[in-house]
Amino acid sequence: MKLRIALVFAFATTLVVPEVRCAWQPDATDIIRRCDSACMATASVQYNATFTYVRRDTLRYTGPVWVARMKEDTAVGARVRYVLNGDITGCDGHTFYTRYDRLHRLWMDTNANASYRFKRNMSVELVMRPFTGNWTLRQLMARMLTVELVGRVSAAGIDCYRLRAVALDDCGDPTDTSFWDIGTRDLLPRHYLETLRISGEMHRMELTITDVAADVALHPDIFAPSAPDGYAIAYEPVPPLPSSAPEHEPERELLRDGTTAPEWLLPTGDGHVHSLSDMRGGIVVLDFWYIRCGWCLKAMPALEQLHLKYAARGVSFLGMDPVDKPGEDPNGFLRSRGVTYPTMIGTRRVAAQYHISMFPTLYVIGRDGTVLYSEEGYTEGMEERLSALLDEYLRKKR
């Protein structure tokens, strides 16, 4: 009898144990829900971040980050501060600040552009978005076809659940695969890795955060960098994307193909002066950009390659910076990034003549001084597209 009871007890135990273990193995949906709840419950957080973007070259940002959620409803949703290359960037929910200590300058955007500036600034990728309240993990996963829990990993020494999400194209091939590592103890995100296939080309983005401290006391003043004595303060708003600030005037159409390009005479800041008429007989590519434009910086490696490829064939590449002041040395900034074509400064009037409302904007001007082609914004495949266009134009007389 005792043996029979022991066998029954052992058999019952084998049935119960798997059920208990399952309770400690939440599925992907449960982890996402609990992660969003943990982020929403975190009033403030500080950490060190490393963001890497790989396409043909590699961009890497590293710096400390502070985030504090806001009770009031604002376009940004959180106060944010991060330090990158010694420059302090902050957003108090209403105003976007960048303090350039090497230039002794504080730049502020005090109008509705602040939200656009925050969301489009390239280095803002240092910010783990679920902490801000504007993007939940559930929202970030919504466009993915499948989301699954694939196991547990160590992310910067923290035990984490790893989620994998995949999106497919019309042919069933993966176009976007992302991994999110969520802490098993506090359910806060620690790492994400995303690979995208766009026009056949792979892109890789990765953010790792370490030394995470939640619910720390952060004074609101740290999100609004002040200007020490001797610093210049600029309040000039950068023109936003039309859709980002509906209260602005509607954008004007770019100059149509075949339109005579407006003439200009401008300095480069290093003693040289150029005019459009001086380049008559050759093809001119104008790149309207500015230093804080992340999408402009993404486009520049491709434009530099095109400049090197076509310089000997009568094609001139010129930057047009209508935003930055000469003291910010946009040409020196370009040289530090390996860009060798010059940039014209003081081009605000020219930008208006060319109907610029988005950055970057490109114009290709033919040998006869008329517009051959124009393009707004940065899209993948730009180098190949412009290369094909330039090859076609060079075969023609115009």
N, C-alpha and C positions, 0 to 999 in steps of 0.2 A: 504493500500500500504506500509506504514512504517513497519507494522508487517511482511509483506511478505519479504521485503528487509532484515530485521533483521534475519529472519529465514534462508534465503539464505546465509547470511554472517556467521552465526553460523555454518551452515553445511559445508561451505567451509573451515572454520577454523579447524574443526575436521579432514578434509582430509589432511591439510597441516602440522599440528603439528606432527603426527607420522613420516613424512618424515624428518623434522628438527631433531627430536630426533635420528633417525637412523644415521644421519651424525655425531653424537657425540658418536656412539657405533661402533668403528671399529671392524672388524673381526680379527681372529687370524693371518691370513696371513699379514694383514696390520700392526698389532702390531709388528710382527717379523721383517718386513721390516723396520719399523720406529725405532725399537730398534737397529738394526744393523747400520742404518744410524747415530743414535745418538752416538753409541759407536765409530764408525769410525771418527766422527767429534770431539771426545773428545781426545785432545792431551795428557792429563795426568789426573790422578785421584789418590786420596788417601782415605783410609777408614779403619775401623776396621772390622776384619773378625772373624767368628767362624765357623769352619768346624767340622762336626760330622760324624763318620762312625760307623755303628752298624751292627755287624754280630752276633757272639756269645758273644763277649765282645764289649766294646765301646771305640773308640779312639776319642779324642777331641783336636783340635788345635785352639788356639785363639791368635791373634796378629795383629799389624798394618801392612798395605800393601801400597806400592807405585807402580804405573805402569805408564810408559811413552812410548807412541808409538814412533817408529823410522821411519825416512824418508827413510833411506837406507834399502835395502833388506837383512835380516839376517835370520838364521835358526829359531831363537826364535821369532822375530817380534816385541819385545818390551823390554824395560828395566824394570826390576822388582826387588823390594826389599821387604823383610818381616822379622819380628823379631819373633822368637818362642823360648820360654824358655830361653830368654837371648841370644840366638845364632842369629847372623845376616847373612841372606842369600841374595845374590844379583846376578843379571845377567845383564851385560851391553850389551847384544845382541851377544857377542862373547865369553866371559869368565864367568864361573860359580864360585862364591865365597861363602865360608862359614867361618865365623869367630867365633871360639869357645872361648869366653872370659874366661870360667872356666878352659880351658886348655892352654890359652895364645898361641893360634895357629890359623893361617890363612891358609885355604886350598883353592887352586885354580886349576881349570881345564882349561887350556889355549888352548886346541886344539878342534877338531871337536866334541868331546864328550860333549861340553857345552849344545848343544841342547838336546841331550839324557838326560843329567843330569837334565836339567830344566823340561822336560816333565815327567820324571820318579820319581823325588823326591816326596815322599809321601805328605809332607807338602805343596807342591806347590798347593794343592787343596784349599788353602786360596785365591788363585788368581781367580777372576771372569773372566773366559776365554774370553768372548766377548770383554773385554777391551784390550786384547793383540793384536788383529788383526789376530791371527792364527786360531781362531775358531769363526765363526759367529754363532749367534743363529740359523740361517737358517740351517747351517751345522750340528749343534748339534741336530736339530729336524729332519734331513733328514731320519734317520733310523726308525722313528716312523710311525706307520700306520695311526693314527688319531691325529690331533692337533686341539684343540678348545678353545675358550674363555669361561670360566665358570663363570666369574663375576669379582667383585672388592673386594679386601681385604686390610687390613692394615698390612704392613710388617715393623716391627720396627718403627711404627708410621707414615709411608709413605703410602699414598693412591696408590694402585697398581692394574693394570690389572692382573688377574690370568689366565695363560694358562695351559692346561692339555694335555699331550701327552701320547699315549699308543702304545706299540708294542705287537703283538700277536705271539704265537708259531703256529706250524702247526695244532694244534688241536683247535685253536681259543681262547686259554686261554691267559690272559695278562702275559707277562714276564717282562715288563719294563713299569713303570708308572712314569712320572716326572711332576712336577709343577714348573712353572717359574712365579715369581712376578715381573712385570715391572712397574716402576713409571709412573703414569698417566701424570705428569707434564713434567718431563725431559726424559721419555722413556728409562731410564737406568735400568739395572737389579738390584734387591735388594736381591733376595732370590731364591734359588731353592731347591727342595726336590725330590729325586729319589729313587724309590724302585725297586730292581732287584730280579728276581727269577732265581737262577742258580743251576741246579741239585737238585731242590726241596727245596733249602735253600734261605731264604730271606736276602737281603742286603739293607741297608738304608744309603743314603748319603745326607747330608744337609749342605748348605752354606748360611749364613746370613751375610750381610754387613751393617754397620751403619756408621753414620757420614761421608757420602760421600761428598767429595769436588772435583769438576771437574775443569780441566784446571788450576791447581795450578802450580806455578813455582817450578820445581824440578831440582836441579843442577845435571848434569850427574855423578858427583863424588859420590853421595850417593849410586849409584848402584854398585860401586866397593869398598867394604869395605877395608880400609887400615889396616896395621898391626902396632899397637903401639910399642914403644921400648920394647924389651925383648920378643916379640912374634916370634915364629918359623913360617917360611913360607914353605909350602909344595906344590910342583907342580906335584905330582904324579897323573896321570890320572887313573881313575877307569876303568877297562875293560868294554866296552859297549856291548850292545846286537849287534850281528853281523849285523843285518839289519839296525842299527842306524848309522853306520859309515862304509860305503862300502869301504873307502880307507884303512881300516885295513885289516890285513891278514885274509883269510877265517878261520872260526872256525874249530877246529879239532873235530872229532867225540869223544864222550865220550868212555871210556874204555868199551869194550864189555862184556856182561855177560860171566862168566867163565874165564876171564882174571885174572891173579894173581895181586892183588892190590899192588902198589908200597909201599915199607916199608918207615916209617918215625919215627923220634925221635924228639919230640917237647915239649917246655915248655908251661904252661898255664898262666904265668905271676905272679903267686902267689907262686912260689917255687916248684911246682909239674911238673914232666916230664912224658910224656906218649909216648909209641911207639905202633905201630900196632901189632907187634909180641907179646907184653905183653898181648894182648887181644885175642890171638888165642884160639879157643875153644868156643868163644861166638860170637854173631852177633854184628856188629858195624855199626852204621848209622852216616855218615859224612855229616855235613851241611856246605857248603861253603857259607859265607855271609860276610857282612861288615856293619858298623854302619849306613851309610847314604843310605843304600839300603831299600827303602820303601817296596818293595815286600818281602824282607827277613824278615822284621819286621811283615808283615802280616802273614807269615808262622809260626813264632815262637810260638804263643799260641798253635797251633796244634801239633808242635813238642814237646813242653813241656808236653802236655797231653800224648802223646805217650811215652815219656821218663818215666813219672810216672807210666804209665800202664805196661811197659815191663821191668823196671829196675830189678825186682826180678826174671825175667825169662831169664836172661843172655843176655840182649840186652843193649848195651852201646851207648848213643848218645853223639857226640862230635861236637862242632863247629870248623870251620876252617876259620880264618880271614886272608886272604892274603893281605889286604889293609891297615888296621889301625895299627898305631904304639903302642908299649906297653904303652907309656905315655897316650894314649887315653883310656886305661883301658877297653877293650871290655868286660872282665868278669864282671867288676863293672857295666857297662852299662846293661848287661844282667840281673844281679841281681836286678837292679832297675826296670826292667820290669817283674820280677817274674820268670825268666828262671833260672833253677837250674843246668842244665848240663854245663860242662866247655867248654871253647873255647881255641884252640891252637893258638898261635901267631907266627909270622914269617914264615907263610906258603906259601910264594910266590912261592918257588921252588916246593913245593908239589902241589900247584894249577896247575903249568905247567905240572907236571907228570900225573895229573889226567885230563888234557885237559879241564880246566875250562875256558869258554868264556862267561858265563852267570851267573847271581846271582838271586836267590839262585840256587845252584846245590846240589842234594842229591846223595849219594852213599850208598848202603847197601852191606856190605861185610860179607860173610859167615864164618862159623866156621873154614873152611880150608884156609881162607885168600884170597878167590877169589871173584870177583864181582858177586853179585846176581842180583842187580837192580841199575839203575841210572835214574835220572829225572832232567830236566832243567826247571828253572823258577817256578813261583807260579801259581797253578791252583786250582779252587774250588774242594772240595772233596778230598784234599790231605790226610787229617787225616784218612778218611775211607779207602782210597785206600792203604795207607801204613800199616794200621792196618790189613787189609785182607792179604797183602803180608807177614807181619811178622808172622801172625798166621799160614800161609801155610809153611813158612820156618822153624818155630819152630817145626812143625810136622815131618820135614825131618831130616836126619842125617847130611847132608852137612852144 
